[in-house]
Amino acid sequence: MAKRTTKKHAKATAPRKAAGGDGPSETSKRIVALSEQIIGQIEAAENPAIEIPVRSLSNVAFNKRKRIIEMGDGKATRQFFDLGNARRFMQTILMSSELLRLQGQGKTTSIRDMFYHCKHTIEGTREETFNDQDESDPIIEDLEVTLRSLREELHVFANPDGAMVGPMTIIDTGDEIDLSHMGSGGWAVPSIVEPGVIQFLKHKAKYILLIEKGAVWMRFNEDRYWQKHNCMLIHGRGQPPRGVRRLCHRMANELDLPLYVLVDNDPWGYYIYSVVKQGSINLAFESSRMAVPKARFIGMSSYDAAEFDISPSVSIRLNDKDIARAKEIMAYPWFADRRWQREIKHMLKLGVKLELEALSSKEFSFIADTYLPQKLKNRKWLE
């Protein structure tokens, strides 16, 4: 059984400011300022309204100098005296009030908990504040961009979905953890990985390898790739969750570690890489704290089938949805580089896509023993 090394560090900083402790956080102050703004509108006999930044492609721009996606100035007004907006206005005020309460108590909770915490029948009516979580989650996202605070700064988290292993020791909420002794499952990357929660103690890593799929990550872990090549091995089970992206950002910037991204050879894999590198449309307001502009796409490439003599029998024909998505991302300014245009056009010309697991048709450990080491040695990556 693998040894898990854990020591308690009493001096680790708290992940949040407790009520009555170090005073209100910046996020708390922003929520209070929002409420005071609305109270002022009511006292002035105005129609209470909140301006919500628009979270869509039409309101983002690619900053070529910073190489990240940034949110524009477009906003939508949410008014109380408007039949189309009244319900969402109420939900926004209710959620912000309960988030402030959460901050004041110095606690964190899940987005699922917030749904149930805010869900109730409005007194004197049969109307529910929230019918399901599909209503409450977007309200939290609206408040993120309105308050310019990450969900994690609102003290709300999602279920952890990612794992990491490698030659590094960290402190996780006061516990010293050796990530080279985490067994087959690795260290579960939490949703909140801010410096007050996770600190990097020491490491021997030369780079970070972010793998799209947990199953492929397990192949690399079982083969001890991270030990042979001195790297941090991390996955996010598809498009990586915010905790994984934020952790990659921190390691890349605070530890100066190159980040390589290994995904399927299809439009969805390309897009996962772009989200890691440039940021996402929904979180464009926080790209500077989430994106890694220097991230490198190590594969899979549409040219890999020929270069590594991969049998055509393991390829999958592109469907209409794949083709439409490929053409869509080709039009994004962050894919305008001629090397990326060449890459995507070649995939469309071949008419097929390849999953990372297709490399197992050569040999189970071909991806870790031959494919990746060879690509790194020959510098066969895209940026």
C-alpha positions in Angstrom: 0.0 0.0 0.0 1.4 3.4 -1.0 2.5 5.7 1.9 0.7 9.0 2.2 2.9 11.5 3.9 1.0 14.1 5.9 2.2 16.6 8.5 0.3 19.3 10.3 1.4 22.8 9.8 -0.1 25.0 12.4 1.0 28.3 10.8 -0.7 27.7 7.4 -2.9 30.7 6.5 -6.6 30.4 6.8 -8.5 29.9 3.5 -11.0 32.6 4.5 -11.5 35.5 6.8 -13.7 34.6 9.7 -16.4 36.9 11.0 -15.1 39.3 13.6 -11.5 38.2 12.8 -9.5 40.1 10.2 -12.5 42.1 9.1 -14.6 41.9 5.9 -13.1 40.5 2.8 -12.9 42.6 -0.5 -15.7 40.3 -1.8 -17.9 41.1 1.2 -17.3 44.8 0.7 -18.4 44.5 -2.9 -21.6 42.7 -2.0 -22.4 45.4 0.6 -21.7 48.1 -2.0 -24.1 46.4 -4.4 -26.8 46.3 -1.8 -26.3 50.0 -0.9 -26.6 50.9 -4.5 -30.0 49.2 -4.7 -31.2 50.8 -1.4 -30.2 54.2 -2.8 -32.3 53.5 -5.9 -35.3 52.6 -3.8 -34.9 55.7 -1.6 -34.7 57.8 -4.7 -38.0 56.2 -6.0 -36.2 54.7 -9.0 -36.7 51.3 -10.5 -34.2 49.1 -8.7 -31.8 47.7 -11.2 -28.5 45.7 -11.4 -26.1 45.8 -14.4 -24.8 42.4 -15.2 -21.8 42.0 -17.5 -22.7 39.9 -20.6 -21.1 36.5 -20.6 -21.0 35.7 -24.3 -18.6 35.6 -27.3 -20.0 39.0 -28.4 -18.6 40.6 -25.2 -15.1 39.2 -25.2 -11.9 40.2 -27.1 -8.6 38.5 -27.5 -5.7 40.6 -26.1 -2.9 39.8 -28.5 -0.2 41.3 -26.2 -1.3 39.4 -23.1 -2.5 36.4 -25.2 -5.6 36.0 -23.2 -9.4 36.5 -23.6 -10.7 39.5 -21.8 -14.3 40.6 -21.1 -15.7 43.7 -22.8 -17.9 46.5 -21.4 -21.2 45.0 -22.6 -23.8 44.8 -19.8 -27.4 43.8 -19.5 -29.7 45.6 -17.0 -31.8 43.5 -14.7 -34.8 45.5 -13.3 -37.3 44.8 -10.5 -40.2 46.5 -12.2 -40.0 44.4 -15.4 -42.0 41.2 -15.8 -39.3 39.6 -17.8 -36.6 40.4 -15.1 -38.4 40.5 -11.8 -37.8 36.9 -10.9 -34.2 36.9 -11.8 -33.7 40.2 -10.0 -35.2 38.7 -6.8 -33.0 35.6 -7.2 -29.9 37.8 -7.6 -30.6 39.8 -4.5 -31.5 36.7 -2.5 -28.3 34.8 -3.6 -26.1 37.8 -2.9 -27.6 38.2 0.6 -26.9 34.5 1.4 -23.4 34.7 0.0 -22.7 37.6 2.3 -24.0 35.6 5.2 -21.7 32.8 4.2 -18.7 35.2 4.1 -19.7 36.6 7.5 -19.7 33.1 9.1 -16.3 32.4 7.6 -17.6 29.2 5.9 -17.5 27.6 2.5 -20.2 25.5 0.8 -21.0 23.8 -2.5 -23.0 25.3 -5.3 -25.6 22.5 -4.6 -25.8 23.6 -1.0 -26.5 27.2 -2.1 -29.4 26.0 -4.2 -31.0 24.3 -1.3 -30.1 27.0 1.1 -31.9 29.7 -1.0 -34.8 27.5 -2.1 -38.1 28.2 -0.3 -41.7 29.1 -1.0 -42.3 32.9 -0.9 -44.5 33.7 2.0 -48.2 34.2 1.0 -47.7 32.6 -2.4 -47.1 29.3 -4.1 -44.0 30.6 -5.8 -40.7 29.0 -5.3 -37.5 31.2 -5.2 -35.7 28.6 -7.2 -37.3 25.6 -9.0 -34.0 23.8 -9.7 -30.2 24.2 -9.7 -30.2 25.2 -13.4 -31.7 28.5 -12.1 -29.3 29.1 -9.2 -26.0 28.2 -10.9 -26.2 31.0 -13.5 -27.1 33.5 -10.8 -23.9 32.7 -9.0 -22.0 33.1 -12.2 -23.7 36.5 -12.8 -22.6 37.6 -9.3 -19.1 36.5 -10.0 -18.7 38.8 -13.0 -20.7 41.6 -11.4 -18.6 41.5 -8.2 -15.5 40.6 -10.2 -14.8 37.8 -7.7 -14.2 34.2 -8.5 -16.7 31.7 -7.2 -14.1 30.5 -4.8 -13.8 34.0 -3.4 -17.6 33.9 -2.8 -16.8 30.8 -0.7 -18.6 28.5 -3.0 -17.1 25.4 -4.6 -17.9 22.6 -7.0 -17.2 18.9 -6.5 -13.4 18.2 -7.0 -12.7 16.6 -10.3 -9.1 16.1 -11.1 -5.9 14.5 -9.6 -2.2 15.2 -9.5 1.0 13.3 -8.7 4.7 14.2 -9.0 7.9 15.2 -7.2 6.4 18.0 -5.1 5.5 18.6 -1.5 2.6 21.0 -0.7 0.7 22.2 2.2 -3.1 21.7 1.9 -5.0 23.5 4.6 -2.2 23.0 7.1 -1.3 19.4 6.1 2.1 18.7 4.5 1.5 16.3 1.7 4.2 14.5 -0.4 2.7 14.2 -3.9 5.2 11.4 -4.9 3.4 9.1 -2.4 -0.2 9.3 -3.5 -0.8 5.7 -4.8 -2.8 5.0 -8.0 -5.4 7.7 -7.5 -3.2 10.7 -6.9 -4.0 13.8 -4.8 -7.5 15.0 -5.5 -7.3 18.6 -6.6 -9.7 20.6 -4.6 -12.1 23.2 -6.0 -10.4 26.0 -4.0 -6.6 26.1 -4.5 -5.9 29.7 -3.6 -2.6 30.5 -1.7 -4.5 30.6 1.6 -5.4 27.0 1.1 -2.6 25.4 -1.0 1.1 26.4 -0.7 4.0 24.9 -2.6 6.8 23.7 -0.3 9.4 22.1 -2.5 9.7 20.3 -5.8 12.0 18.7 -8.4 9.6 19.1 -11.3 10.8 20.3 -14.7 7.4 20.8 -16.2 3.6 20.2 -15.8 1.8 17.7 -18.0 -2.0 18.2 -18.1 -3.8 15.2 -19.6 -7.4 15.5 -20.8 -8.5 12.1 -19.6 -8.3 10.4 -16.2 -7.9 6.9 -17.8 -4.9 8.1 -19.8 -3.5 9.9 -16.7 -3.7 6.5 -14.9 -1.5 4.9 -17.6 1.2 7.6 -17.1 0.9 7.3 -13.4 1.1 3.5 -13.4 4.2 3.7 -15.6 5.7 6.2 -13.2 6.2 8.7 -16.0 6.3 11.6 -13.6 9.2 9.9 -11.7 11.2 9.0 -14.8 10.9 12.5 -16.3 10.5 14.7 -13.2 7.2 16.3 -14.0 3.9 17.1 -12.4 1.2 14.9 -13.8 -2.4 16.3 -13.6 -5.8 15.7 -15.2 -9.1 17.3 -15.2 -11.4 14.6 -16.6 -12.2 16.4 -19.9 -12.3 20.2 -19.9 -10.5 20.8 -16.6 -12.5 22.3 -13.8 -11.5 25.7 -12.4 -9.5 24.2 -9.5 -7.2 22.4 -11.9 -6.9 25.4 -14.2 -6.1 27.7 -11.3 -3.6 25.3 -9.9 -1.8 25.0 -13.3 -1.8 28.8 -13.5 -0.2 29.1 -10.1 2.5 26.4 -10.8 3.3 27.9 -14.1 3.7 31.4 -12.7 4.9 30.9 -9.2 7.2 28.0 -9.9 8.1 29.0 -13.5 7.2 25.5 -14.8 6.3 25.0 -18.5 2.8 23.5 -19.1 2.2 20.9 -21.8 -1.4 19.9 -22.7 -2.2 16.4 -24.0 -5.7 16.0 -25.5 -7.6 14.1 -28.1 -7.1 15.0 -31.8 -10.5 16.5 -32.3 -12.1 20.0 -32.2 -13.1 19.5 -28.6 -9.5 18.7 -27.6 -8.3 21.8 -29.4 -10.8 23.9 -27.5 -9.8 22.4 -24.2 -6.2 23.5 -24.9 -7.4 27.0 -25.8 -9.4 27.4 -22.6 -6.3 26.4 -20.6 -4.1 28.8 -22.6 -6.3 31.8 -23.3 -9.1 31.5 -20.9 -12.8 30.8 -21.4 -15.6 33.1 -22.4 -17.6 32.6 -19.2 -14.5 33.5 -17.1 -13.0 36.1 -19.4 -13.1 38.6 -16.5 -10.6 36.4 -14.6 -8.3 35.1 -17.5 -5.3 36.8 -15.8 -5.7 34.4 -12.9 -6.8 31.3 -14.8 -5.1 31.2 -18.2 -1.6 30.1 -19.0 -0.6 32.0 -22.2 2.7 30.1 -22.5 0.9 26.6 -22.4 2.1 24.3 -25.2 -0.1 21.9 -27.2 1.9 18.6 -27.2 -0.8 16.5 -29.0 -2.5 14.7 -30.3 -2.0 16.3 -33.7 -3.7 15.5 -37.0 -0.2 14.7 -38.3 0.5 12.1 -35.6 -1.2 9.2 -37.4 1.3 9.4 -40.3 4.3 10.2 -38.1 3.8 7.4 -35.7 2.3 4.9 -38.2 -1.0 4.6 -36.4 -3.4 2.2 -38.1 -6.4 3.9 -39.9 -8.7 1.3 -38.3 -8.4 3.1 -34.9 -9.5 6.5 -36.3 -13.0 7.8 -36.0 -14.8 9.6 -38.8 -15.6 13.3 -38.1 -19.4 13.8 -37.8 -21.3 16.9 -38.8 -21.1 18.3 -35.3 -17.3 17.9 -35.3 -16.9 19.6 -38.6 -19.1 22.5 -37.6 -17.2 22.9 -34.4 -13.8 22.8 -36.1 -14.9 25.6 -38.5 -16.2 27.6 -35.6 -13.0 27.5 -33.6 -10.9 28.3 -36.8 -12.7 31.6 -36.8 -11.7 32.5 -33.2 -8.9 35.1 -33.3 -6.9 33.0 -30.8 -6.7 30.2 -33.4 -5.7 32.6 -36.2 -2.0 31.6 -36.2 -1.1 29.9 -39.5 0.3 26.8 -37.7 -3.1 26.3 -36.0 -5.0 26.9 -39.2 -2.8 24.3 -40.9 -3.4 21.8 -38.1 -7.2 22.1 -38.1 -7.4 22.1 -41.9 -5.4 18.9 -42.1 -7.8 17.2 -39.6 -10.7 18.3 -41.8 -9.0 17.1 -44.9 -8.3 13.7 -43.4 -12.0 13.6 -42.2 -11.1 11.7 -39.1 -10.2 12.2 -35.4 -8.1 10.3 -33.0 -8.5 9.7 -29.3 -5.4 9.4 -27.0 -6.3 5.8 -26.4 -5.7 5.0 -30.1 -2.0 5.0 -29.3 -2.6 1.8 -27.3 -3.1 0.0 -30.6 0.7 0.1 -30.9 1.4 -1.0 -27.3 -0.2 -0.3 -24.0 2.6 2.0 -22.8 3.5 3.4 -26.2 2.0 6.8 -25.3 4.2 7.2 -22.2 7.3 5.3 -23.3 7.6 6.5 -26.9 5.0 9.0 -28.2 5.3 11.8 -25.6 9.1 11.5 -24.9 9.8 11.7 -28.7 7.5 14.7 -29.2 9.1 16.6 -26.3 12.6 15.7 -27.5 11.9 16.9 -31.1 10.0 20.0 -29.8 6.9 18.9 -31.7 4.4 21.2 -30.0 2.1 24.1 -31.0 1.8 27.4 -29.1 
